C-alpha cells in the first residue's frame, strides 16, 4: 500500500535519512522504532508531506505522491500533544476533518457517534476538551484522525505524555481500534515495549538508516545488528576471542566468526543450575539481584571476567544473594553472531 524508495533527506548538510527503502502492505501496523534523533519522525513527516525529501520517492497504491500536497493525501495524523482545539467541544473536534471535506451535516453527526462508540466515549459529545483526562484526550484525538476515513494513519509518539499504567492500557486499545477499522498505520515510538504491543512489524532505525525490519518477536529473539540488540536491552555482547573458549568448554561450537562479529548470548537462553554441579555449566559470581515482580534480574561475572545478566523466576532465586557463586547453563540457540 505504501512504498518508500531510496528516500534521502538532509538538514544543514547533515543526512538525517539515508536511502530509506520500505514497503507497508495494506492493513499492517508498522512501527518506526529508535532513539531520539534517529530520523523516525522526519521519515513520518516526509510521508505526510510536511517535509520535502531531497531524493527518492513515496508512493501509495503505486502512485507517486511527489506532487500531492499534504491535505490531498488522505492521511490521518495523531501527535503526542493531542493538538485538540480547546475552544471546541469533543464533537466539534471530531468533526473538524469532516467539515474540511465538506461532509453533509447529517453524515457528520452519524460519523461523530460512530467514532465516539469506537473509542468508548459515548455521551461525551458536548464535553469541553479541557475537562478531559489525558487518556480521554488521546481517544478524542484518535477519533478525530479516524473520522475522515483516512487511507493511512500516522501516529507520532501518541502516548508519550501519558503515565506508564495508562500508556500500557491505551496502546492495546489503539491497536484494537486500528485493526477493527482495518487501517494501514505507521506508528513512531522510542519505547520498545510499546512497539512490541502495537506493531505487526518493527523497523528499527539508527542514524537515519533502517537496521532491521521484522516482527516484534524476530527483532527481539534474532536482532540483526549489535545496535538492534542493545536497543532491545540485550547487553550480553562479547568479542569472539574472549567468549569462544568458554563456549567450547561447555560444548557449544561458536558460530562462524571473524573480527567483524560480536557474540550475543541471549538472556532468554540462560538458566540457573539449581541442582548438583555438573559438566556443561559455567560459574558466575553474582554481583546484584534485582526484584522484578515474577522474575529476578541476576547480574554477575563469568570465569573470564566478563559481565552477564539475565532474568530467572522469582520463586527459584529467593535463596540467591550478591557474592554467591552459581552455575548457569546456556542453550546453544541463544548464542548468536552479530555484525560488530
C-alpha positions in Angstrom: 0.0 0.0 0.0 2.8 2.4 1.0 6.2 2.2 -0.8 9.2 4.3 0.1 12.1 4.1 -2.3 15.7 5.4 -1.8 14.5 8.3 0.4 17.2 10.7 1.4 16.8 13.9 3.5 19.4 16.4 4.6 19.2 19.2 7.2 22.0 21.7 7.3 24.3 19.4 5.3 23.6 16.5 7.7 21.9 13.4 6.3 19.0 12.6 8.6 17.5 9.9 6.2 19.9 7.8 4.1 18.4 5.9 1.2 15.4 4.5 3.1 13.6 1.6 1.4 10.3 0.5 3.0 7.1 -1.3 2.0 4.0 -1.3 4.2 1.2 -3.7 3.0 -2.5 -2.9 3.4 -3.8 -3.4 6.9 -0.4 -3.5 8.5 0.7 -1.5 11.6 4.4 -0.7 11.1 6.3 0.8 14.0 9.3 3.1 13.4 11.4 2.4 16.5 14.6 4.1 17.5 16.3 6.6 19.8 15.8 10.4 19.6 17.4 11.9 16.6 17.5 8.6 14.5 15.2 10.1 11.8 11.9 8.3 12.6 9.8 11.5 13.0 11.4 13.1 9.9 10.5 10.0 7.9 6.9 10.2 9.1 6.8 13.9 8.2 8.1 13.1 4.7 5.4 10.5 4.2 2.8 13.1 5.4 4.2 15.7 3.0 5.1 18.0 5.9 8.8 17.8 5.0 10.2 17.6 1.4 12.7 14.9 0.8 15.8 15.5 -1.3 15.9 12.2 -3.2 13.8 9.2 -3.7 10.1 8.7 -3.9 7.0 7.9 -1.8 4.0 6.1 -3.4 0.6 4.9 -2.3 -1.0 2.1 -4.3 1.6 2.6 -6.9 1.1 6.3 -7.4 3.8 8.8 -6.6 3.0 11.5 -4.0 5.7 13.8 -5.3 3.3 16.5 -6.5 0.5 15.8 -4.0 0.2 18.4 -1.2 -0.4 17.1 2.4 -4.1 18.0 2.5 -4.8 15.9 -0.6 -3.0 12.7 0.5 -6.0 11.5 2.6 -3.8 10.6 5.6 -4.7 10.9 9.3 -2.2 12.3 11.8 -2.1 11.9 15.5 0.6 13.5 17.7 1.8 13.3 21.3 0.4 16.7 22.3 -3.1 15.8 21.1 -3.4 19.1 19.2 -7.1 19.4 20.1 -8.9 22.7 19.7 -9.5 24.0 23.3 -12.4 26.2 22.2 -14.3 23.3 20.7 -16.3 20.5 22.2 -15.4 16.8 21.8 -17.9 16.5 18.9 -16.7 19.7 17.2 -13.1 18.4 17.4 -14.0 15.1 15.9 -16.0 16.8 13.1 -13.1 19.1 12.1 -11.8 16.9 9.3 -15.3 16.2 8.2 -16.1 19.8 7.8 -12.9 20.5 5.9 -14.0 17.7 3.5 -17.5 19.4 3.2 -19.3 16.3 4.5 -23.1 16.7 4.9 -24.0 17.8 8.5 -26.3 14.8 9.0 -23.5 12.5 7.9 -21.1 14.3 10.2 -23.4 13.6 13.2 -23.6 9.9 12.3 -19.8 9.7 11.9 -19.2 11.5 15.2 -21.4 9.0 17.0 -19.6 6.1 15.3 -16.3 7.4 16.4 -17.4 8.1 20.0 -18.6 4.5 20.2 -15.3 3.2 18.6 -13.1 4.9 21.2 -15.5 4.2 24.1 -16.5 7.8 24.7 -20.3 7.6 24.2 -22.2 10.6 25.5 -19.1 12.8 25.6 -20.3 14.9 22.6 -20.8 18.2 24.4 -17.9 18.0 26.8 -15.3 20.7 26.9 -12.0 19.1 25.9 -10.1 21.0 28.6 -12.0 18.9 31.2 -10.9 15.6 29.8 -8.2 13.4 31.3 -5.0 12.7 29.3 -6.3 9.3 28.2 -9.7 10.8 27.1 -7.9 13.5 25.1 -5.9 10.9 23.3 -9.1 9.0 22.5 -10.7 12.1 21.1 -7.5 12.8 19.0 -7.7 9.3 17.6 -11.4 9.7 16.8 -10.7 12.9 15.0 -7.9 11.2 13.0 -10.2 8.3 12.0 -13.3 10.3 11.3 -12.5 11.3 7.7 -11.7 7.6 7.0 -8.1 8.1 6.0 -6.3 5.6 3.8 -3.2 5.8 6.0 -3.0 6.6 9.7 0.2 8.1 11.1 0.9 8.3 14.8 4.0 10.2 16.2 4.7 9.2 19.9 0.9 9.5 20.5 1.1 8.1 24.1 4.4 9.6 25.1 2.9 12.2 27.5 0.8 9.6 29.5 1.8 7.8 32.7 3.0 4.2 32.3 -0.1 2.4 33.5 -2.4 4.4 31.2 0.0 4.1 28.3 0.1 0.3 28.7 -3.7 0.1 28.6 -4.2 2.6 25.8 -1.6 1.1 23.4 -3.6 -2.1 23.3 -6.8 -0.1 22.8 -5.2 1.8 19.9 -4.1 -1.4 18.2 -7.5 -2.9 18.6 -9.2 0.1 17.1 -6.9 0.4 14.2 -7.4 -3.3 13.4 -11.1 -3.1 13.9 -11.3 -0.3 11.3 -8.9 -2.1 9.0 -6.4 0.7 8.5 -2.8 0.7 7.4 -0.8 2.6 10.0 2.7 3.9 10.7 3.5 4.4 14.4 6.5 6.2 15.7 7.9 5.5 19.2 11.2 5.2 21.1 9.7 2.7 23.5 10.4 -1.0 22.5 7.7 -2.4 24.8 5.2 0.0 23.2 6.4 -1.2 19.8 6.1 -4.8 20.8 2.5 -4.3 21.9 1.2 -2.4 18.9 3.2 -3.4 15.8 2.8 -6.2 13.2 6.3 -5.3 12.1 9.0 -3.1 13.5 11.6 -1.0 11.6 14.5 -0.3 13.9 16.2 3.0 12.9 19.6 4.3 13.8 21.4 7.4 12.4 19.0 7.8 9.5 19.0 4.2 8.4 16.9 1.1 8.9 18.9 -1.6 10.7 16.2 -4.3 10.7 12.6 -4.8 9.7 10.9 -7.8 11.2 8.1 -8.9 13.5 8.5 -7.9 17.2 9.4 -11.5 18.1 12.0 -11.7 15.4 13.6 -8.4 16.3 13.9 -9.4 20.0 15.0 -13.0 19.5 17.1 -12.5 16.4 18.5 -9.0 16.3 20.3 -8.3 13.0 23.0 -6.0 14.4 24.7 -5.1 17.6 22.8 -1.8 17.7 19.5 -3.6 17.5 20.5 -6.0 20.2 21.5 -3.1 22.6 18.3 -1.2 21.8 16.3 -4.3 22.7 18.1 -4.3 26.1 20.2 -7.3 25.1 23.6 -6.4 26.6 25.4 -9.8 26.8 27.8 -8.8 24.0 31.3 -10.1 23.7 34.4 -10.1 21.4 34.6 -13.6 19.9 38.1 -14.2 21.1 37.0 -13.6 24.7 33.9 -15.8 24.8 34.7 -18.6 22.4 36.9 -20.6 24.9 34.1 -20.6 27.4 31.5 -21.7 24.8 33.8 -24.5 23.7 34.3 -25.6 27.3 30.6 -26.3 27.7 30.3 -28.0 24.3 28.8 -25.1 22.3 30.5 -24.6 19.0 30.7 -20.8 18.3 29.0 -19.6 15.1 31.3 -18.9 12.1 33.1 -15.8 13.1 35.6 -13.1 12.1 36.9 -10.0 13.6 33.9 -8.0 12.4 31.5 -10.0 14.6 30.2 -9.7 18.1 28.8 -12.6 20.1 25.4 -12.2 21.7 24.3 -14.6 24.5 20.6 -14.0 24.5 19.3 -13.8 28.1 16.3 -16.0 27.3 18.6 -18.9 26.8 20.3 -18.7 30.2 19.1 -20.7 33.1 20.3 -21.3 36.7 21.5 -24.8 37.5 19.7 -25.3 40.8 20.9 -28.9 41.2 24.3 -30.5 41.8 27.2 -29.1 39.8 27.6 -31.0 36.5 29.6 -30.5 33.4 28.3 -28.1 30.7 27.7 -25.2 33.0 29.6 -22.0 33.7 30.4 -20.5 37.0 29.0 -17.0 37.7 29.7 -14.8 40.7 26.6 -12.8 41.5 27.1 -9.0 41.6 23.4 -7.9 42.1 20.0 -9.4 42.3 17.1 -7.1 41.4 13.4 -7.9 42.1 11.2 -7.5 39.1 7.9 -9.0 40.3 7.6 -12.5 38.9 11.3 -12.6 37.9 14.6 -11.6 39.4 17.3 -9.8 37.4 20.6 -11.6 38.0 23.9 -9.8 37.1 27.3 -11.3 37.7 30.8 -12.1 36.4 31.8 -15.1 34.3 35.0 -17.0 34.8 36.7 -14.9 32.2 35.8 -11.6 34.0 33.0 -10.6 31.6 29.6 -9.4 32.9 26.5 -11.3 32.1 22.8 -10.7 33.0 19.5 -12.5 32.7 16.2 -13.0 34.4 15.0 -16.1 36.3 11.7 -16.9 38.0 11.5 -15.2 41.4 10.5 -18.5 43.2 13.7 -20.1 42.1 16.0 -17.2 43.1 14.9 -16.3 46.6 18.0 -18.0 48.1 20.5 -16.1 46.0 22.5 -13.1 47.2 25.3 -10.9 45.9 28.6 -12.6 46.2 27.2 -16.1 45.7 28.8 -18.4 43.1 26.2 -20.1 41.0 26.2 -22.2 37.9 24.4 -21.2 34.7 23.6 -23.2 31.6 23.5 -21.7 28.1 21.1 -23.0 25.4 23.1 -23.4 22.1 20.3 -21.4 20.2 21.0 -18.4 22.5 24.5 -17.9 21.1 24.3 -15.5 18.1 26.9 -13.9 15.9 26.1 -10.2 15.0 27.9 -7.7 12.8 30.0 -5.7 15.2 
